[in-house]
Amino acid sequence: MNAARLYLVNKLISLLPPSRAFGLKRMLLRFAGATIGNNVRIVSSAEFYCSGALIIGDNSWIGHQCLITGGQADIIIGKNVNIAPRATLVTGSHKIDFEGPMAAGEGYS
């Protein structure tokens, strides 16, 4: 994923009608390096930030004001997935510490 292109694409998508121009939004995300399936619908207020892979399967819907961020980790959204408005998805990797006070230990992504 090209993070600079994705930043630009987020800005361009935000200018489009919220629940229209889905084909153009798919094309713009593909330009940034994402793998976007058929009939994916992303509203204009959704934002993506990652440098790992962004993959969205066929017939998925990303709702209003969603924030999907992954740092260097890959973001994979399957087929036929509906993500509700204002949902926030954050990926990352942590060392798991089953003995300590918190299961999620030091992050490395």
Secondary structure as UniProt FT lines:
FT   HELIX           3..14
FT   TURN            18..19
FT   HELIX           22..31
FT   TURN            32..33
FT   STRAND          35..36
FT   TURN            38..39
FT   STRAND          41..42
FT   TURN            44..45
FT   STRAND          47..50
FT   STRAND          54..56
FT   TURN            58..59
FT   STRAND          61..62
FT   TURN            64..65
FT   STRAND          67..71
FT   STRAND          75..77
FT   TURN            79..80
FT   STRAND          82..83
FT   TURN            85..86
FT   STRAND          88..90
FT   STRAND          94..96
FT   STRAND          104..107
//
